[in-house]
Amino acid sequence: MRLRAALAAGLALVAAAPAPSAPPAPAAGVKLWRLDCGRVKNADLDMFADSYALAGKRKDMVISCYLIRHGQDYMLWDAGFGAELAGREEEPVPGVRVSLARTLVDQLRDIGVRPQDVSILGISHMHYDHASQAASFPKAKLLIGAADLAELQSGTRNPLVDAARLDPWLKGGAPSEGVVGDKDVFGDGSVVMLALPGHTNGHHGLLVRLSNKGPVLITGDLYHVSDQIPVHGVARFNMDRVATLSSQQRFDAIVAALKPTVIIEHEPADVARLPAFPEAAD
């Protein structure tokens, strides 16, 4: 009798539960631009796999950023190398050269977007190559993983972090939100920050659903280069190896389910899957 009652209660709960919702349809009017936020020549890929699987390999990499238009709103995803590098090339370590052709503000001018038009600034994680032009958009609301925001606010000492680049939000009172878990940015499923911790504790990727191109999945630094994927490469400087592997598993499952266009932010061939600026994907 007890078993029968338990089964009946379980079936009642199942019947009462809401039916799973269908994936949201792409929102009309969403556009996605790729932006050039820097380049790295001859990067040593060994740093991206602590298993030594990429030892001896080198590759040119890009620093990419993205502009999303949702109706009348603009969101910038990541902010690249610092504007002071524009028009120059430097050699931070022997044999590796970094450069920035144009600032974000200069590029956005080409499509008539002013810094004050950007209402949301999403940062995948706190490292300098993803945040260094952030202060060019001081009126935007900052969205960044809560763990990364807390570390920035604590005055962390990390060679990969330049907290001063985020002074408008850390010291100047500009609006910010520490994102916990996933974040549906506009509330309609068209632009979703995906929690993919491990590289940093607050690391996020970005899912953008477009009407014509379909879903676009941007990695942040879950993967830096495509060479990491077949070897499950975990960067040597990641904060949490176990969390990284779990995030890679989640990311791969999302890819299998949605079959999106995958954009590894530092992989030139992936970035080229989107139209060359100033054209946009929609």
N, C-alpha and C positions, 0 to 999 in steps of 0.2 A: 504493500500500500504506500509506504513512504517513497519507494522508487517511482511508482506511478504518479504520486503527487508532485514529486520533483520534476518529472518529465513534463507534466502538464504545466507547471509554473514556468519552466524553461521555454516551452512552446508559446506560452502567452507573452513572455517577454520579447521573443523573436517577432511575433505578430505585431506587437505594439511599437517595435522599433521603426524609426523612419527609414524609408527606402533609400539606398545610396544614391547620392545626387550624380547626375551625368556631368562629365567635364564641361566647364563653361565654354560657351561659344566665344570666339575672338571678338573683342570689342571693336566696333566700327571707329575709324579715325585714328587707330594706333599706328604709328610709324617708328622705325628704328634706323638711326644713322650710326655708322662706325666712324670713330674719330682717331686720329693718329696722336698718341700721347708719348711717343718716344721709340727709340730703337736700340738694340743691343747687338753688337757684332762679335761673333766668335765666343759665345757663352759656353762655359764648361758645363756639360749636362750631368757630370758626376754628382753635383750638388743636389740633383733632383731624385736620386735613388740611393737610400742608405744601405741598399743591398749590394752595391757596387755594379749593378746591372748596366749602368750607363757610363762606366769608367772609360775614359779615352775618347768619348764622343763630344763633338762641339757643334754648335748650330747658331745661326743668326736668329734673333727673337725680336718680337715687337712688344710695345707697351700700348695696349688699346683701351679706349674709353668709348662710351656709347651714350647717345642722346635718344630719349624716348619721348614722343609726343602722344599724349592721351587726351583727345578732345582739344581743349585750349591750354592744357597744362604740359609743362616740359619737366622731364626728370633726366638728370645726368647720372650715369653710372660710372664710377671711378674717375680719378682726376690726375693720374699719370705722374711723369717727372715734373720737376719744378719749372716754372716759366723762365727762370734765369738761364736755363740751358738752351733756350730757343736760338736757333741759328748757329749753334756751336756743337763741337764734338769733344768729348773728354775720354781719358783712359784711366778709370779708377783703379784698375789692377792691370798688370802687364799683359798685353795681348788682347784685352777686352775693351771695346770702345762703345760709349753710349752717346746718344744725340737726341735732339728734339728739333724738328723742322719748324713747327709753328705752335703757338700757344692755343689752348682751347678757346679762349676769347676771340682770337684772330680767326680761327676756323669757323666758329659759330656765326661770326659776322657775315660770312659768305652766304648763309641761309637766312639772314635777317633776325637772328636770335641774339638778344642782349643778355648780359649776365643777370640782370634783374628779372628776365623772363623765366629763368630756371627756378621753379618753386620747390623742387625736391632734389637733394643731392644724396644719392645712395653710394656708400663706400663698401666694397666687398670685404675689406679688412684694413687694418691700420698701417700696413707697410708703406714706406715712402713712395714707392713706384706706383701706388694706387691712390695716393692722397695729396700729392704735392702741389697741385693747382687748385685745391679746394677753396682756399681763401679768395679766389677770384669770384666766388659766388656766395658772398656773405649773407645774403638775404634768404637763401634757400634753407629749407628744413633739412637737417642732416639725419639720415637713417644709416645706422651702423650697428653691428652686433653689440648687444649689451655688455658682453664680457670685454670686447675691445674698447668700448667707450669707458668702462670702469678702469681699465688699465691706463688709458690715455689720461684720464682724470687724476690718476694716482701719481703721475709724474714718472712713469716707467722709464728705465734706462735700457735701451735696446738699440743696437746699431742699425736696425732695419726700420726704426720708428723716429719720426721727427714731429713730435706733438705740436710744435709751434705752427705747423701748417694748418692746424685746425683751431687756431686761437679764436676765430669768430664764435665758435660754439663752446670751446672750453673756458674762455675768459670773457668773451664779448657779449654773452647773453643771447646769441642767435638760437633759434629753436632747434632742438635735437631730440631724437628718440633712440634709446638703446633697444634694439630689436631682439626679442626673445623668441626662438623658434622661427617659423615661417611668417612672412608678412605679406598680405595681399594689399599692395600699395594703394590701389584705387578702388578696392572693394568689389571688383567685378571679375577677378580671376585673370585679367589680361596681363598684369605685371606682378610677379610674385618673387620676393626675396626668399631663397631656399636656405635653410640652416644646414651648413655643411662644415661643421667644426673640425679642427685638427691642425690645419695650417696655422691658424690662430684660434683661440678659444671662441671667438665670436664670428668666425668666417662664414660668409654667405655667397652663394651663386645667385643667378637671376634667370627666371623663366619669363619670356615675353611671347604672348600668343598673338600672331598676326593673321589677318584675314586671308591673304593670298599665299604668303610663304609658309604659313603654319607656325607651329611652336619653334622658338629659338631658345636654346639653353646655353647660358654663358657661365663658364666655370669659376670665375674668380681665379684663385690659385690652388684649387683642389688638384688640378693638373696644370703644370706649367708648359709642357710640351707633349705632343702626341706620343713620343717615345716612352713616356711613363706608363701608358695605359696597358700594354701587353705584359709588362713586368710588375704591375701594381707598385710603381715607384712612389716612395714616400720621401719627400725632400728632407735632407739632413737637418734643416733648421726649423722643421715643423714643431709645434708646441706639444702635440699629442699624437703619437704614432697609431695607437689603437683607434682613437676617434677619427683619424684620417682614413684608415682602412674601412671603418664603418660608413663614413661619408661617401667614399668611393663606391661602396656597395649600393648605397641608396641612389647615388647619381646614376650608376649603370642600370639600376632597375627602372628609374624614370626614363632613361633613354630607350629601354626595351618597350616600355608602355606607350610612350608618346611619339617615338620615332622623330625627334626634333632635329633641326639643324644645330649641331653642337659647335660651339665656338670656345676653344681654349684661348684665353685672352692674350697669351704670349706666343701663340703658334701662327706664323704668317699664313700658312695654307688655310687654316680655319677662318681667320679674320677675312680672308679673300672670298669666303662664301657669301658675304654680304656685299651689296653694291658699293662701288668706290664712292667716297664722299665727293661731291655733295648730294649724290643720289641716295635715296632711302629705300629700305625694304618695308613693305606693308602687307 
